Amino acid sequence: MVVGFLIFFIFLPLCAYGKNLSTVHKKLACQDCHVESGRLRTREDSLCLPCHPESNLHPTGVVLPSHMRGPVVNFLLFDKGERIVCITCHYIHPEDVIEERLFLLRGETGEGEPLTNLCLFCHFYGLDTQNPHRRERKCVYCHMAPPKKAAKSRKLRNFLGRHACEPCHNEAATYPASFKRCLKNFNPFQDPEVNEMRKALRIYRAYLICSDCHNVHGIYKEGAPLLQFLLRKDYLAAAERSRSINPHWTGVFCGSCHKEKPKKGQPNLRNDDINKVCQRCHDNKFAKADIHPVGMKPSPYVHIPPDFPLQNGRVSCETCHIASLQICYGKKEYQVVKNNPKFLRRRGLTRDEFCLLCHPPNYYQCFNPHKNQLVKGKINPKTCIFCHSSLPNPEEFGIKHVKFIVDNPNKPCLICHPGMDRGHPAGVNHLRTPSGKILQAIKTSVKRIGVEFPLYRGKIICATCHNPHQPGVLKISAAAKGAGKPERLRLRTDKSICIGCHIDKQ
């Protein structure tokens, strides 16, 4: 980065006599600022202050301390006394600016900000090691003047703008990469039900900044993460309500599951049914749903280990998971459970090995609804009702004649194929309403290539591309394509399955 800044400033064109002035300066004559030789009359503030009285946010006429002088600073302009002046931070001619920006500031522009990271050129090398969020903090660490002395002055504004947190919190706030990751993981407004709380937080921008979530004027205290992260109470209320934030492992979002601080023997959950607490997020919309059903009594063929608790004699989420394992503030505690990110009651086991803790191998046989659909050449109703609420007529063509046990026919698929509703295939979510050429290709697929791509209520579902039936179940050729084929794809597993809809890619 420093090398990039060096190259940037080495090729900065100096102020040249006779250049066209900006629209702000259009009424000025060149000789108002320059002598005949093209040199500035002076680099001192007296050149700018007649038109810009006390408009600067940064003090001028001061010498830059030696400990603030990094390699880039050597390319900034100072007066003869090596003092900071207006042209230290500002260009004079718009031709000297690589891209249009406000105030003709040097440096790189920040997205959506009139200020730039120019401040870091000097202050990055002069940062104090003192934590400005402690009780003995100094306001001038972030502000250009103490608030009491500058209550009515623009100098109260944070001199780094939106980039104020970067010097100390570089890993968390470096924009855009890490900061975008922070927004992705901890932005509560990705949940539509919480988006309405923006006004309560007084957030009217499309993007978030650090101070939207953190109280930058709070007092830092060591201990629990809530005291270290200086989270705003109104943000925390939104975050705990949001289903788009993963509350686990942080030690902060306890209110997502608990209505009060939990005590030994008293979890104080938001709902007495722990399954409903978990399923609030784990519904395959915001977090992956478990493939194992909950809320039922174990069958006689199942052996529940003594340390796998039941809730009122029924299987619950807590039967397999220990929610308290996620509460680890120290590095030592985290090291103990880092290999158990799903806080299971047994770690180091494969999924099958974990299942066999309860299900004896001789009885453990997963029901596959893609098999046994035919018995002696006839439809087996017991298999069909896994997905269908009534037995379909294999002689009728079209999904409109088919009824499912749930409103979303993808749900039965996701029980055994979790996660396939996101980024599938090719990293793109295809479970959506098609439009344009894609919709036209689907509607004409039977006539064009003799293959049906069924839509459910106008949307693409798993069965649009995959045929879940065995060969011989469906009697109409276009609907039976793909039955028994690899991946049960209605067309071959090469690009043909894509070209069936994306006809413009042929």
DRENNU-225210 format. One line per field, with one value per residue (C-alpha): residue in three letters; x negated, y, z negated. Coordinates in steps of 0.5 Angstrom, whole numbers. Example, Ala and Ser with C-alpha at 12.3 -4.5 7.8 and 13.67 -1.06 7.14 Angstrom:
% residues 2
res <- ALA, SER
c1 <- -25, -27
c2 <- -9, -2
c3 <- -16, -14
***
This chain:
% residues 506
res <- MET, VAL, VAL, GLY, PHE, LEU, ILE, PHE, PHE, ILE, PHE, LEU, PRO, LEU, CYS, ALA, TYR, GLY, LYS, ASN, LEU, SER, THR, VAL, HIS, LYS, LYS, LEU, ALA, CYS, GLN, ASP, CYS, HIS, VAL, GLU, SER, GLY, ARG, LEU, ARG, THR, ARG, GLU, ASP, SER, LEU, CYS, LEU, PRO, CYS, HIS, PRO, GLU, SER, ASN, LEU, HIS, PRO, THR, GLY, VAL, VAL, LEU, PRO, SER, HIS, MET, ARG, GLY, PRO, VAL, VAL, ASN, PHE, LEU, LEU, PHE, ASP, LYS, GLY, GLU, ARG, ILE, VAL, CYS, ILE, THR, CYS, HIS, TYR, ILE, HIS, PRO, GLU, ASP, VAL, ILE, GLU, GLU, ARG, LEU, PHE, LEU, LEU, ARG, GLY, GLU, THR, GLY, GLU, GLY, GLU, PRO, LEU, THR, ASN, LEU, CYS, LEU, PHE, CYS, HIS, PHE, TYR, GLY, LEU, ASP, THR, GLN, ASN, PRO, HIS, ARG, ARG, GLU, ARG, LYS, CYS, VAL, TYR, CYS, HIS, MET, ALA, PRO, PRO, LYS, LYS, ALA, ALA, LYS, SER, ARG, LYS, LEU, ARG, ASN, PHE, LEU, GLY, ARG, HIS, ALA, CYS, GLU, PRO, CYS, HIS, ASN, GLU, ALA, ALA, THR, TYR, PRO, ALA, SER, PHE, LYS, ARG, CYS, LEU, LYS, ASN, PHE, ASN, PRO, PHE, GLN, ASP, PRO, GLU, VAL, ASN, GLU, MET, ARG, LYS, ALA, LEU, ARG, ILE, TYR, ARG, ALA, TYR, LEU, ILE, CYS, SER, ASP, CYS, HIS, ASN, VAL, HIS, GLY, ILE, TYR, LYS, GLU, GLY, ALA, PRO, LEU, LEU, GLN, PHE, LEU, LEU, ARG, LYS, ASP, TYR, LEU, ALA, ALA, ALA, GLU, ARG, SER, ARG, SER, ILE, ASN, PRO, HIS, TRP, THR, GLY, VAL, PHE, CYS, GLY, SER, CYS, HIS, LYS, GLU, LYS, PRO, LYS, LYS, GLY, GLN, PRO, ASN, LEU, ARG, ASN, ASP, ASP, ILE, ASN, LYS, VAL, CYS, GLN, ARG, CYS, HIS, ASP, ASN, LYS, PHE, ALA, LYS, ALA, ASP, ILE, HIS, PRO, VAL, GLY, MET, LYS, PRO, SER, PRO, TYR, VAL, HIS, ILE, PRO, PRO, ASP, PHE, PRO, LEU, GLN, ASN, GLY, ARG, VAL, SER, CYS, GLU, THR, CYS, HIS, ILE, ALA, SER, LEU, GLN, ILE, CYS, TYR, GLY, LYS, LYS, GLU, TYR, GLN, VAL, VAL, LYS, ASN, ASN, PRO, LYS, PHE, LEU, ARG, ARG, ARG, GLY, LEU, THR, ARG, ASP, GLU, PHE, CYS, LEU, LEU, CYS, HIS, PRO, PRO, ASN, TYR, TYR, GLN, CYS, PHE, ASN, PRO, HIS, LYS, ASN, GLN, LEU, VAL, LYS, GLY, LYS, ILE, ASN, PRO, LYS, THR, CYS, ILE, PHE, CYS, HIS, SER, SER, LEU, PRO, ASN, PRO, GLU, GLU, PHE, GLY, ILE, LYS, HIS, VAL, LYS, PHE, ILE, VAL, ASP, ASN, PRO, ASN, LYS, PRO, CYS, LEU, ILE, CYS, HIS, PRO, GLY, MET, ASP, ARG, GLY, HIS, PRO, ALA, GLY, VAL, ASN, HIS, LEU, ARG, THR, PRO, SER, GLY, LYS, ILE, LEU, GLN, ALA, ILE, LYS, THR, SER, VAL, LYS, ARG, ILE, GLY, VAL, GLU, PHE, PRO, LEU, TYR, ARG, GLY, LYS, ILE, ILE, CYS, ALA, THR, CYS, HIS, ASN, PRO, HIS, GLN, PRO, GLY, VAL, LEU, LYS, ILE, SER, ALA, ALA, ALA, LYS, GLY, ALA, GLY, LYS, PRO, GLU, ARG, LEU, ARG, LEU, ARG, THR, ASP, LYS, SER, ILE, CYS, ILE, GLY, CYS, HIS, ILE, ASP, LYS, GLN
c1 <- 0, -6, -9, -3, -2, -9, -8, -2, -5, -11, -7, -3, -3, -5, -1, -2, -1, 4, 9, 16, 19, 25, 32, 31, 25, 27, 28, 21, 15, 9, 5, 9, 5, -1, -7, -9, -14, -8, -10, -5, -5, -6, -4, -2, 5, 6, 7, 13, 16, 19, 24, 24, 24, 24, 27, 21, 22, 15, 10, 5, -1, -4, -10, -9, -12, -18, -15, -9, -13, -12, -15, -9, -9, -15, -11, -6, -7, -9, -11, -18, -18, -16, -9, -2, 2, 8, 5, 2, 8, 12, 10, 12, 13, 18, 13, 9, 15, 15, 22, 28, 28, 31, 26, 20, 17, 11, 11, 16, 23, 27, 34, 40, 35, 33, 27, 21, 16, 11, 11, 8, 2, -1, 3, 2, -5, -3, 2, 2, 2, 7, 14, 18, 24, 22, 24, 18, 19, 17, 22, 17, 15, 21, 23, 20, 21, 24, 32, 33, 29, 31, 39, 41, 35, 34, 28, 32, 32, 28, 22, 22, 30, 32, 25, 24, 23, 19, 12, 13, 18, 15, 17, 24, 25, 21, 25, 28, 26, 26, 32, 36, 35, 37, 43, 45, 44, 47, 52, 59, 63, 62, 68, 74, 78, 72, 71, 76, 72, 67, 71, 70, 63, 63, 60, 62, 57, 56, 50, 47, 41, 38, 42, 48, 47, 42, 42, 35, 36, 37, 32, 28, 28, 24, 28, 34, 35, 41, 36, 31, 34, 38, 44, 50, 56, 61, 57, 56, 64, 64, 59, 62, 69, 65, 65, 60, 54, 51, 51, 47, 40, 40, 42, 46, 53, 55, 62, 63, 65, 66, 71, 66, 59, 59, 58, 56, 62, 66, 64, 70, 71, 76, 80, 81, 80, 73, 74, 78, 72, 68, 73, 74, 67, 66, 72, 67, 69, 64, 60, 59, 65, 63, 64, 67, 74, 75, 81, 83, 82, 76, 78, 77, 71, 67, 62, 61, 55, 56, 52, 57, 63, 70, 75, 81, 79, 79, 73, 71, 65, 61, 61, 56, 53, 50, 52, 47, 41, 41, 40, 32, 29, 22, 17, 16, 24, 24, 18, 22, 28, 26, 26, 34, 37, 44, 43, 45, 45, 40, 34, 29, 35, 37, 45, 46, 42, 46, 53, 51, 50, 58, 59, 57, 54, 58, 64, 61, 63, 65, 71, 70, 76, 73, 73, 79, 84, 86, 88, 89, 90, 95, 95, 93, 97, 93, 87, 91, 94, 87, 88, 95, 101, 105, 103, 102, 105, 99, 103, 104, 99, 97, 95, 102, 105, 100, 101, 95, 96, 92, 93, 86, 84, 77, 77, 78, 72, 68, 69, 64, 60, 59, 56, 58, 63, 57, 52, 54, 52, 46, 46, 52, 59, 64, 70, 73, 79, 76, 77, 75, 72, 71, 79, 80, 75, 78, 85, 83, 78, 83, 84, 77, 73, 78, 77, 81, 78, 84, 85, 89, 93, 89, 82, 77, 76, 72, 76, 75, 68, 68, 74, 75, 78, 76, 77, 84, 87, 89, 92, 92, 85, 83, 85, 81, 74, 69, 72, 66, 61, 54, 56, 63, 62, 68, 62, 55, 50, 46, 48, 54, 58, 56, 58, 64, 66, 61, 62, 58, 51, 52
c2 <- 0, 5, 3, 5, 12, 13, 12, 16, 22, 22, 23, 29, 34, 41, 47, 50, 57, 58, 52, 52, 54, 50, 53, 55, 59, 61, 69, 69, 71, 67, 73, 73, 66, 66, 71, 71, 66, 61, 60, 61, 68, 64, 57, 61, 61, 68, 65, 62, 65, 71, 67, 61, 64, 59, 54, 49, 43, 42, 47, 50, 54, 48, 44, 37, 33, 28, 22, 23, 23, 17, 16, 19, 25, 27, 28, 33, 41, 45, 52, 54, 53, 46, 48, 45, 50, 49, 46, 41, 37, 41, 41, 48, 46, 40, 38, 35, 31, 24, 23, 28, 29, 35, 40, 38, 33, 29, 22, 17, 18, 14, 11, 16, 20, 27, 26, 22, 17, 23, 24, 17, 19, 23, 20, 13, 14, 18, 14, 14, 7, 9, 6, 12, 8, 8, 12, 17, 17, 24, 27, 30, 23, 23, 30, 36, 40, 38, 38, 43, 48, 47, 45, 50, 49, 44, 42, 37, 33, 26, 28, 21, 21, 14, 11, 13, 6, 3, 5, 1, -4, -5, -13, -11, -5, -5, -3, -6, -13, -15, -10, -13, -19, -16, -13, -20, -24, -18, -14, -15, -12, -18, -20, -17, -17, -13, -8, -4, -2, 2, 8, 7, 6, 13, 9, 12, 10, 4, 2, 1, 4, 2, 7, 4, -2, 1, 6, 10, 14, 8, 6, 0, -6, -12, -18, -21, -19, -15, -10, -10, -9, -3, -5, 0, -3, -1, -5, -11, -11, -11, -16, -21, -21, -22, -29, -27, -27, -33, -32, -38, -37, -30, -29, -23, -25, -28, -25, -29, -35, -33, -28, -27, -29, -36, -39, -46, -51, -44, -43, -38, -39, -35, -41, -47, -51, -51, -54, -47, -43, -47, -47, -40, -39, -46, -47, -47, -40, -37, -43, -50, -54, -61, -67, -71, -70, -67, -67, -75, -81, -85, -92, -99, -100, -94, -94, -87, -86, -84, -77, -75, -72, -72, -66, -69, -76, -73, -72, -65, -61, -61, -69, -68, -61, -58, -51, -49, -51, -45, -40, -39, -33, -35, -38, -44, -46, -44, -49, -55, -54, -51, -58, -59, -53, -56, -57, -64, -69, -73, -70, -73, -78, -78, -76, -84, -86, -80, -83, -90, -88, -88, -93, -100, -102, -108, -103, -97, -96, -90, -90, -88, -85, -86, -93, -98, -94, -100, -107, -112, -107, -103, -96, -97, -92, -92, -89, -84, -81, -79, -73, -73, -72, -76, -82, -78, -81, -83, -82, -75, -70, -64, -62, -58, -65, -67, -65, -65, -66, -59, -52, -52, -59, -57, -59, -66, -66, -62, -67, -71, -66, -60, -54, -55, -49, -44, -44, -50, -51, -48, -43, -40, -41, -43, -44, -38, -35, -35, -30, -28, -33, -38, -38, -39, -44, -48, -47, -50, -55, -61, -59, -57, -63, -68, -66, -63, -58, -58, -51, -51, -45, -41, -43, -47, -53, -59, -63, -58, -61, -68, -73, -76, -83, -89, -92, -94, -90, -84, -87, -80, -80, -73, -73, -80, -77, -78, -83, -88, -83, -81, -75, -77, -71, -70, -69, -71, -69, -65, -58, -61, -60, -53, -51, -54, -48, -43, -44, -38, -41, -47
c3 <- 0, -2, 5, 8, 5, 6, 14, 13, 11, 15, 21, 18, 23, 19, 20, 27, 29, 34, 32, 33, 26, 23, 23, 16, 18, 25, 23, 20, 25, 25, 23, 16, 14, 18, 20, 28, 27, 25, 18, 13, 9, 3, 0, -7, -9, -7, 0, -1, -7, -4, -1, -6, -13, -18, -14, -15, -20, -21, -24, -20, -21, -25, -24, -23, -29, -27, -29, -24, -18, -14, -7, -4, -8, -4, 2, -1, 0, -6, -7, -8, -15, -14, -17, -15, -10, -6, 0, -4, -4, 2, 10, 13, 20, 22, 27, 21, 19, 22, 20, 18, 11, 6, 3, 8, 3, 4, 3, 4, 4, -1, 1, 0, -4, -2, -7, -5, -8, -7, -15, -15, -11, -17, -23, -22, -24, -30, -33, -41, -44, -49, -48, -47, -49, -57, -62, -62, -54, -50, -46, -41, -40, -35, -34, -32, -38, -45, -45, -50, -47, -40, -41, -35, -31, -25, -28, -33, -27, -27, -23, -19, -17, -16, -17, -24, -27, -22, -25, -31, -29, -22, -22, -23, -19, -13, -8, -4, -5, -12, -14, -8, -12, -19, -15, -13, -19, -24, -20, -23, -17, -13, -17, -14, -20, -23, -18, -20, -26, -22, -24, -32, -31, -26, -21, -14, -10, -5, -8, -16, -19, -26, -30, -28, -32, -37, -42, -41, -47, -51, -57, -55, -60, -60, -61, -58, -50, -51, -55, -50, -44, -46, -43, -43, -46, -41, -36, -41, -41, -34, -33, -38, -35, -28, -25, -20, -26, -28, -36, -37, -40, -41, -48, -46, -43, -49, -49, -42, -46, -53, -56, -62, -65, -65, -72, -74, -73, -70, -63, -62, -55, -51, -50, -54, -48, -46, -39, -38, -40, -36, -30, -30, -26, -24, -19, -13, -11, -15, -18, -16, -19, -22, -18, -25, -27, -34, -38, -38, -43, -41, -38, -42, -37, -39, -45, -48, -52, -59, -57, -52, -55, -53, -54, -57, -54, -47, -43, -43, -40, -46, -46, -41, -42, -49, -48, -54, -50, -46, -52, -51, -53, -54, -49, -53, -53, -46, -44, -48, -43, -37, -34, -36, -32, -32, -40, -39, -45, -42, -38, -33, -30, -23, -22, -21, -27, -31, -29, -31, -38, -39, -32, -33, -26, -25, -25, -22, -15, -12, -9, -1, 2, 9, 8, 7, 11, 15, 12, 17, 22, 18, 15, 8, 4, -3, 1, 5, -1, -3, 1, 4, -1, 4, 9, 16, 23, 27, 33, 32, 35, 31, 24, 23, 22, 16, 9, 4, -4, -5, -1, 1, 5, 4, -4, -3, 1, -4, -9, -6, -2, -7, -4, 3, 3, 3, 9, 13, 18, 20, 14, 16, 13, 18, 13, 16, 21, 28, 33, 40, 44, 39, 37, 45, 46, 40, 43, 49, 47, 49, 56, 57, 54, 51, 44, 38, 33, 28, 25, 18, 18, 23, 19, 20, 15, 14, 19, 24, 26, 22, 23, 16, 19, 21, 28, 30, 25, 30, 36, 40, 44, 43, 35, 34, 37, 32, 28, 26, 29, 25, 20, 23, 28, 33, 38, 38, 33, 38, 40, 43, 37, 37, 44, 43, 40, 42, 50, 51, 49, 54
***
